[in-house]
Amino acid sequence: MHVYVNKNKKQALMIFMGLCLGAGLFLIYPIYLSAQETNTNTAANTNTGATAENDTAATDPADSASATGDDASLSNFTWEEGSDDEETIRELTAELDAKRAAIEELKKKTEVYEENIKVKQQEAITLNGQMAILDLQISQTEVDIEKVREEIDSVGIEIERLELEVAQKFNELTEQQDVLAAYIRLINKYDEKTYLELFISNKSFSDFFDQLEYAQTIESSVEDALIGIRDMKESLEQQKSVQEDKRTELNDLTVKLAASIEGFNNQKVYKEALLEETKESEDKFEALLEEARREHEAAAAEISSLETKARERLEEEGVDLDIDATLMWPINPLKGISAYFYDPTYPFRKYFEHPAIDLPTAQGTPVRAAENGYVVRAKNAGLGYSYVMLVHSNELSTVYGHLSSIDVAEDEYVVRGQQIGLSGGLPGTPGAGRLSTGAHLHFEVRSDGIPVNPLDYLPGL
């Protein structure tokens, strides 16, 4: 295959060579024709029609290509606008736009519920107020569930559309490769001919230069075809990458939907348990809040005292625990965080702060040690607040609350990732304690006995 550095220089060179060749052949061309007539006289008389057709093909490169089937390969390879797949893509795009509009409307509804919940949370904590908040949260969760389902449908449509677009690009790439193959065959055909053969096979200088120019155009088209194939491959790879990202997003949304449904069920259970516990009495609700406050304060005081004693003992024994700079998540945080460290929206903040993060998880999920450490407390409080406390080096300690089952004993050494118990938190179940709002893990991190934000010590979500 010839490589042309400069189109103008090449054209000038070819014209110059052609003129020189034409001048040199001017005298011998009649002799050549005479010899040809002598050798093929009989064939010429019996195949006049065929000779005429061959002459036409020789003087018209495009027709010559057509005779070998290459002209068909060089036809327009763009995607047909009227194809079934193209129409399906347009329909999917319209459906996707409708889904996105519905998602935006659901987002607006969610924002309204959030604002109403915030207003209610600023009011005095009463049983009626708590019931109103729960009703708003349940309604908001219903909208969230509907929104996530719409998002799942939306991503499914996007994946379907991407699959069609990928198939479309693949077909275009295949057709472009066929075009390139046809160009290469034509170039090889011209490369097999010398300038003398090209000149002799044409009737005039004009036909000769037309064919040379056509050969140059073919080589230029090869470069364009190669660029087109490269661009199509890059586009195809990008669409495949987007497709994989959408599948990952679909999986994440499926997990989110399951978490939203679980949260919805937890809210209903909490509401029913609260009504059962208080018998719709404000006095009983006040008593329940007071009991929950005492339980919280007792646990906080116990944890602080135990940590101090454990540090003193470990120092006397010369124990030095080697830990990583970053703690591991005690459970998989796929379902997010339902309450943050000192969360301003925590429903009982007026009675006690929330010195931890709450991680929603199914009842009975394995809970693992965030780092190597010693078990200084493994408290099974029956239906009360059950927890495990671990002491680590670097003045750190961790607390795992609302455990429905405990798998370690006090003074036991545990390693990072070891199962220490099962999560709980459903109202009225072992380890949940008073006023638990649903199944979750209460996770605290303390530095020198003082609660600190666990997110400062955990990997990013």
C-alpha positions as CSV (number, residue, x, y, z in Angstrom):
1,M,0.0,0.0,0.0
2,H,1.4,3.4,-0.9
3,V,1.8,6.1,1.7
4,Y,1.4,9.7,0.6
5,V,3.0,12.4,2.7
6,N,1.6,15.4,0.8
7,K,-1.4,15.2,-1.5
8,N,-0.4,18.2,-3.7
9,K,3.2,17.1,-4.1
10,K,2.0,13.6,-5.0
11,Q,-0.5,14.9,-7.6
12,A,2.2,17.1,-9.2
13,L,4.7,14.1,-9.2
14,M,2.1,11.8,-10.8
15,I,1.2,14.3,-13.5
16,F,4.9,14.9,-14.3
17,M,5.6,11.2,-14.5
18,G,2.5,10.7,-16.6
19,L,3.6,13.4,-19.1
20,C,7.1,12.0,-19.4
21,L,5.7,8.5,-19.9
22,G,3.2,9.7,-22.4
23,A,5.9,11.5,-24.4
24,G,8.1,8.4,-24.4
25,L,5.2,6.1,-25.4
26,F,3.9,8.3,-28.1
27,L,6.0,6.6,-30.8
28,I,5.7,3.0,-29.6
29,Y,2.0,3.0,-28.8
30,P,0.9,2.5,-32.5
31,I,3.4,-0.4,-32.8
32,Y,2.0,-1.9,-29.6
33,L,-1.6,-1.7,-31.0
34,S,-0.5,-3.3,-34.2
35,A,1.0,-6.2,-32.4
36,Q,-2.1,-6.5,-30.3
37,E,-4.3,-6.6,-33.4
38,T,-2.1,-9.3,-35.0
39,N,-2.2,-11.6,-32.0
40,T,-5.9,-11.2,-31.2
41,N,-7.5,-10.7,-34.6
42,T,-9.7,-13.8,-34.4
43,A,-10.7,-13.2,-30.8
44,A,-11.5,-9.6,-31.6
45,N,-13.8,-10.6,-34.5
46,T,-15.7,-13.1,-32.4
47,N,-15.9,-11.2,-29.1
48,T,-16.6,-7.6,-30.2
49,G,-19.3,-7.1,-27.6
50,A,-17.1,-8.5,-24.7
51,T,-14.2,-6.3,-25.9
52,A,-16.3,-3.2,-25.8
53,E,-17.5,-4.0,-22.3
54,N,-14.0,-4.6,-21.1
55,D,-12.8,-1.3,-22.6
56,T,-15.6,0.5,-20.8
57,A,-14.6,-1.2,-17.5
58,A,-11.0,-0.3,-18.0
59,T,-11.7,3.4,-18.5
60,D,-14.2,3.6,-15.6
61,P,-12.6,2.5,-12.3
62,A,-15.9,2.8,-10.5
63,D,-17.5,0.4,-12.9
64,S,-14.5,-1.9,-12.6
65,A,-15.0,-2.0,-8.9
66,S,-18.6,-2.8,-9.4
67,A,-17.7,-5.7,-11.7
68,T,-15.7,-7.2,-8.8
69,G,-18.4,-6.6,-6.2
70,D,-16.3,-3.9,-4.5
71,D,-18.6,-1.0,-5.4
72,A,-21.4,-2.6,-3.4
73,S,-19.1,-2.7,-0.4
74,L,-18.4,1.0,-0.8
75,S,-22.0,1.9,-0.5
76,N,-23.4,4.0,2.3
77,F,-23.1,2.1,5.5
78,T,-24.9,4.5,7.9
79,W,-27.7,3.1,10.1
80,E,-31.1,3.2,8.5
81,E,-33.3,5.8,10.0
82,G,-36.4,3.7,9.4
83,S,-35.1,0.5,10.9
84,D,-37.0,-1.3,13.6
85,D,-34.2,-0.9,16.1
86,E,-33.9,2.8,15.5
87,E,-37.7,3.2,16.1
88,T,-37.4,1.1,19.3
89,I,-34.6,3.4,20.5
90,R,-36.8,6.4,20.0
91,E,-39.6,4.8,21.9
92,L,-37.3,3.8,24.7
93,T,-36.0,7.4,24.9
94,A,-39.5,8.8,25.1
95,E,-40.4,6.3,27.9
96,L,-37.2,7.1,29.7
97,D,-38.0,10.9,29.6
98,A,-41.4,10.1,31.1
99,K,-39.9,8.0,33.9
100,R,-37.4,10.8,34.7
101,A,-40.2,13.3,34.9
102,A,-42.1,11.0,37.3
103,I,-39.0,10.6,39.5
104,E,-38.6,14.4,39.7
105,E,-42.2,14.7,40.9
106,L,-41.6,12.0,43.6
107,K,-38.4,13.8,44.7
108,K,-40.5,17.0,45.3
109,K,-43.0,15.0,47.4
110,T,-40.1,13.6,49.5
111,E,-38.7,17.0,50.1
112,V,-42.2,18.2,51.3
113,Y,-42.3,15.3,53.8
114,E,-38.8,16.0,55.0
115,E,-39.7,19.6,55.7
116,N,-42.8,18.6,57.6
117,I,-40.8,16.1,59.6
118,K,-38.2,18.7,60.6
119,V,-41.0,21.0,61.8
120,K,-42.5,18.3,63.9
121,Q,-39.1,17.4,65.4
122,Q,-38.7,20.9,66.6
123,E,-41.8,20.6,68.7
124,A,-42.0,19.2,72.2
125,I,-41.7,15.4,72.4
126,T,-45.2,14.1,72.9
127,L,-46.9,10.8,72.1
128,N,-49.2,12.5,69.6
129,G,-46.2,14.4,68.1
130,Q,-44.2,11.2,67.8
131,M,-47.2,9.4,66.1
132,A,-47.4,12.3,63.7
133,I,-43.7,12.1,62.9
134,L,-44.0,8.3,62.3
135,D,-47.0,8.8,60.0
136,L,-45.0,11.3,58.0
137,Q,-42.0,9.1,57.9
138,I,-44.1,6.1,56.8
139,S,-45.6,8.2,54.0
140,Q,-42.2,9.5,53.0
141,T,-40.8,6.0,52.9
142,E,-43.8,4.9,50.7
143,V,-42.9,7.7,48.2
144,D,-39.2,6.7,48.4
145,I,-40.1,3.1,47.6
146,E,-42.1,4.3,44.6
147,K,-39.3,6.5,43.5
148,V,-36.7,3.7,43.7
149,R,-38.9,1.5,41.7
150,E,-39.2,4.1,39.1
151,E,-35.4,4.5,39.1
152,I,-35.0,0.8,38.7
153,D,-37.4,0.9,35.7
154,S,-35.5,3.9,34.3
155,V,-32.2,2.2,34.5
156,G,-33.7,-1.0,33.0
157,I,-34.9,1.1,30.0
158,E,-31.4,2.7,29.7
159,I,-29.8,-0.7,29.7
160,E,-32.2,-1.9,27.0
161,R,-31.5,1.2,24.9
162,L,-27.8,0.9,25.4
163,E,-27.9,-2.8,24.2
164,L,-29.6,-1.7,21.0
165,E,-27.1,1.2,20.5
166,V,-24.2,-1.2,21.1
167,A,-25.6,-3.6,18.5
168,Q,-26.0,-0.7,16.2
169,K,-22.4,0.5,16.6
170,F,-21.2,-3.1,16.2
171,N,-23.1,-3.4,12.9
172,E,-21.7,-0.1,11.7
173,L,-18.2,-1.2,12.7
174,T,-18.6,-4.4,10.7
175,E,-19.8,-2.6,7.7
176,Q,-17.0,-0.1,7.9
177,Q,-14.5,-3.0,8.1
178,D,-16.1,-4.4,5.0
179,V,-15.6,-1.0,3.3
180,L,-12.0,-1.0,4.3
181,A,-11.5,-4.5,3.0
182,A,-13.0,-3.4,-0.4
183,Y,-10.6,-0.4,-0.5
184,I,-7.6,-2.6,0.2
185,R,-8.6,-5.0,-2.6
186,L,-8.8,-2.1,-5.0
187,I,-5.5,-0.7,-3.9
188,N,-3.9,-4.1,-4.3
189,K,-5.4,-4.3,-7.8
190,Y,-3.9,-1.0,-8.8
191,D,-0.5,-1.8,-7.1
192,E,-0.2,-4.8,-9.4
193,K,-0.3,-2.5,-12.4
194,T,2.6,-0.4,-13.6
195,Y,2.1,3.1,-15.0
196,L,2.8,1.7,-18.4
197,E,-0.1,-0.8,-18.0
198,L,-2.4,1.8,-16.7
199,F,-1.5,4.1,-19.6
200,I,-1.9,1.4,-22.2
201,S,-5.3,0.2,-20.8
202,N,-6.8,3.7,-21.2
203,K,-7.8,5.4,-24.5
204,S,-6.5,8.9,-23.6
205,F,-4.4,10.9,-21.2
206,S,-7.6,12.1,-19.6
207,D,-8.7,8.5,-18.7
208,F,-5.2,7.7,-17.6
209,F,-5.0,10.6,-15.1
210,D,-8.6,10.0,-14.0
211,Q,-7.6,6.4,-13.0
212,L,-4.5,7.6,-11.2
213,E,-6.6,10.2,-9.3
214,Y,-9.1,7.5,-8.5
215,A,-6.3,5.3,-7.1
216,Q,-5.1,8.2,-5.0
217,T,-8.7,8.8,-3.8
218,I,-9.0,5.2,-2.8
219,E,-5.8,5.4,-0.7
220,S,-7.1,8.6,1.0
221,S,-10.4,6.8,1.7
222,V,-8.5,4.0,3.4
223,E,-7.1,6.5,5.8
224,D,-10.6,7.9,6.5
225,A,-11.9,4.4,6.9
226,L,-9.2,3.5,9.4
227,I,-10.0,6.7,11.4
228,G,-13.7,5.8,11.3
229,I,-13.1,2.3,12.6
230,R,-10.9,3.6,15.4
231,D,-13.6,6.2,16.4
232,M,-16.3,3.5,16.2
233,K,-14.3,1.1,18.4
234,E,-13.8,3.9,21.0
235,S,-17.5,4.8,20.9
236,L,-18.4,1.1,21.2
237,E,-16.1,0.6,24.2
238,Q,-17.5,3.7,25.9
239,Q,-21.1,2.5,25.4
240,K,-20.1,-0.9,26.8
241,S,-18.6,0.8,29.8
242,V,-21.7,2.9,30.4
243,Q,-23.7,-0.3,30.1
244,E,-21.7,-2.0,32.9
245,D,-22.1,1.1,35.1
246,K,-25.8,1.0,34.6
247,R,-25.9,-2.6,35.6
248,T,-24.0,-1.8,38.8
249,E,-26.4,1.1,39.4
250,L,-29.3,-1.3,38.9
251,N,-27.9,-3.7,41.5
252,D,-27.4,-0.8,44.0
253,L,-30.9,0.4,43.4
254,T,-32.2,-3.1,44.1
255,V,-30.4,-3.2,47.4
256,K,-31.7,0.3,48.2
257,L,-35.2,-0.8,47.4
258,A,-34.9,-3.7,49.8
259,A,-33.5,-1.4,52.5
260,S,-36.4,1.1,52.0
261,I,-39.0,-1.7,52.3
262,E,-37.3,-3.0,55.4
263,G,-37.2,0.5,56.8
264,F,-40.9,0.9,56.0
265,N,-41.7,-2.3,57.9
266,N,-39.5,-1.2,60.8
267,Q,-41.3,2.1,61.1
268,K,-44.7,0.3,61.2
269,V,-43.4,-2.1,63.8
270,Y,-42.0,0.8,65.9
271,K,-45.3,2.6,65.7
272,E,-47.3,-0.5,66.7
273,A,-44.9,-1.2,69.6
274,L,-45.0,2.4,70.8
275,L,-48.8,2.4,70.8
276,E,-48.8,-1.0,72.6
277,E,-46.3,0.2,75.2
278,T,-48.0,3.5,76.0
279,K,-51.6,2.4,75.5
280,E,-52.0,5.9,73.8
281,S,-51.2,7.5,77.2
282,E,-49.1,10.6,77.3
283,D,-48.1,9.9,80.9
284,K,-46.9,6.4,79.9
285,F,-45.0,7.8,77.0
286,E,-43.3,10.3,79.4
287,A,-42.4,7.4,81.7
288,L,-41.0,5.5,78.7
289,L,-38.8,8.4,77.7
290,E,-37.5,8.8,81.2
291,E,-36.7,5.1,81.4
292,A,-34.9,5.3,78.1
293,R,-32.9,8.4,79.3
294,R,-31.8,6.5,82.4
295,E,-30.8,3.5,80.4
296,H,-28.7,5.6,78.1
297,E,-27.0,7.5,80.9
298,A,-26.2,4.3,82.8
299,A,-24.7,2.7,79.7
300,A,-22.6,5.8,79.0
301,A,-21.3,6.0,82.6
302,E,-20.6,2.2,82.5
303,I,-18.7,2.5,79.3
304,S,-16.6,5.4,80.5
305,S,-15.7,3.6,83.8
306,L,-14.9,0.3,82.1
307,E,-12.6,2.0,79.6
308,T,-10.6,3.7,82.3
309,K,-10.1,0.5,84.2
310,A,-9.2,-1.5,81.1
311,R,-6.6,1.1,80.1
312,E,-5.0,0.9,83.5
313,R,-4.9,-2.9,83.5
314,L,-3.5,-3.1,80.0
315,E,-0.8,-0.6,80.9
316,E,0.2,-2.6,84.0
317,E,0.4,-5.7,81.9
318,G,2.4,-4.0,79.2
319,V,-0.1,-4.9,76.4
320,D,0.3,-2.9,73.2
321,L,-2.3,-3.6,70.6
322,D,-1.1,-3.0,67.0
323,I,-4.0,-1.6,64.9
324,D,-4.4,0.0,61.5
325,A,-5.0,3.7,61.1
326,T,-8.5,2.9,59.7
327,L,-11.2,0.8,61.3
328,M,-13.2,-1.6,59.3
329,W,-17.0,-1.4,59.0
330,P,-18.6,-3.7,61.6
331,I,-21.3,-4.5,59.1
332,N,-21.7,-3.9,55.4
333,P,-22.9,-0.2,55.1
334,L,-24.8,-0.8,51.9
335,K,-28.1,0.4,53.4
336,G,-26.5,3.7,54.5
337,I,-26.7,5.5,57.8
338,S,-30.1,6.2,59.5
339,A,-28.7,8.4,62.3
340,Y,-25.4,10.3,62.4
341,F,-23.1,11.3,65.2
342,Y,-24.9,13.9,67.4
343,D,-27.6,14.0,64.7
344,P,-29.7,17.2,65.0
345,T,-32.7,15.2,63.6
346,Y,-32.4,12.5,66.2
347,P,-36.0,12.1,67.6
348,F,-35.0,12.0,71.3
349,R,-32.2,14.5,71.2
350,K,-33.9,16.7,73.8
351,Y,-33.5,13.8,76.3
352,F,-30.0,12.5,75.3
353,E,-27.6,13.0,72.4
354,H,-26.7,10.4,69.9
355,P,-23.0,9.7,70.3
356,A,-22.8,7.1,67.4
357,I,-24.0,6.3,64.0
358,D,-26.9,3.9,63.3
359,L,-26.4,1.4,60.5
360,P,-29.7,-0.1,59.2
361,T,-29.4,-3.9,58.8
362,A,-31.6,-6.9,59.0
363,Q,-32.2,-8.4,62.4
364,G,-29.6,-11.1,63.1
365,T,-26.8,-9.7,60.8
366,P,-23.3,-10.8,61.9
367,V,-21.4,-7.9,63.6
368,R,-17.6,-8.0,63.4
369,A,-14.9,-6.3,65.4
370,A,-13.7,-3.1,63.7
371,E,-10.1,-3.8,65.0
372,N,-8.0,-6.0,67.2
373,G,-8.9,-5.5,70.8
374,Y,-10.0,-6.8,74.2
375,V,-13.6,-7.3,75.2
376,V,-14.1,-5.2,78.3
377,R,-17.9,-5.5,78.3
378,A,-20.3,-8.1,76.8
379,K,-23.6,-7.1,78.4
380,N,-26.7,-9.2,77.8
381,A,-29.6,-7.1,79.1
382,G,-32.4,-9.3,78.0
383,L,-35.0,-7.0,76.4
384,G,-32.9,-4.0,77.6
385,Y,-30.0,-2.4,75.8
386,S,-27.3,-5.1,75.1
387,Y,-23.9,-4.2,73.8
388,V,-20.2,-5.2,73.4
389,M,-17.3,-2.8,74.1
390,L,-13.8,-3.4,72.7
391,V,-10.7,-1.5,73.8
392,H,-7.9,-0.9,71.2
393,S,-4.6,0.9,71.2
394,N,-4.1,4.5,70.3
395,E,-6.7,5.4,73.1
396,L,-9.5,4.1,70.9
397,S,-12.5,2.0,71.9
398,T,-15.6,0.8,70.0
399,V,-19.1,0.0,71.2
400,Y,-21.6,-2.2,69.3
401,G,-25.2,-1.6,70.6
402,H,-28.6,-3.3,70.2
403,L,-27.1,-6.8,69.8
404,S,-29.7,-9.6,69.8
405,S,-27.0,-12.1,70.5
406,I,-23.4,-11.9,71.9
407,D,-20.7,-14.3,70.7
408,V,-17.7,-13.2,72.8
409,A,-16.8,-13.1,76.5
410,E,-15.3,-10.4,78.7
411,D,-11.5,-10.3,78.8
412,E,-11.3,-12.2,75.5
413,Y,-8.9,-11.0,72.8
414,V,-10.6,-10.6,69.4
415,V,-9.1,-9.9,66.0
416,R,-10.2,-7.5,63.3
417,G,-13.1,-8.9,61.4
418,Q,-14.0,-11.5,64.0
419,Q,-17.7,-12.0,64.6
420,I,-18.7,-10.7,68.1
421,G,-22.5,-11.0,67.9
422,L,-25.7,-10.5,65.9
423,S,-27.5,-7.3,65.3
424,G,-30.9,-6.5,66.7
425,G,-32.9,-3.3,67.3
426,L,-36.5,-4.4,66.5
427,P,-38.7,-3.1,69.2
428,G,-39.6,-5.7,71.9
429,T,-36.8,-8.1,70.8
430,P,-33.7,-9.1,72.9
431,G,-31.1,-6.4,73.1
432,A,-33.2,-3.7,71.6
433,G,-33.7,-1.6,74.7
434,R,-36.3,1.1,75.1
435,L,-37.5,3.2,72.2
436,S,-35.5,1.5,69.5
437,T,-36.8,2.7,66.2
438,G,-36.1,-0.5,64.2
439,A,-33.4,-3.1,63.3
440,H,-30.0,-1.5,63.2
441,L,-26.5,-1.5,64.7
442,H,-25.6,1.4,67.1
443,F,-21.8,1.9,66.5
444,E,-19.7,4.2,68.7
445,V,-16.0,5.1,68.5
446,R,-14.4,6.7,71.6
447,S,-11.0,8.4,71.9
448,D,-9.6,8.5,75.4
449,G,-13.1,7.8,76.6
450,I,-14.8,10.7,74.7
451,P,-17.2,9.9,71.9
452,V,-15.9,10.9,68.5
453,N,-17.4,10.7,65.0
454,P,-17.0,7.1,63.7
455,L,-16.9,8.4,60.1
456,D,-13.6,10.0,60.9
457,Y,-12.1,6.5,61.4
458,L,-14.0,4.4,58.8
459,P,-13.4,4.0,55.1
460,G,-15.6,6.2,52.9
461,L,-19.0,4.8,51.9
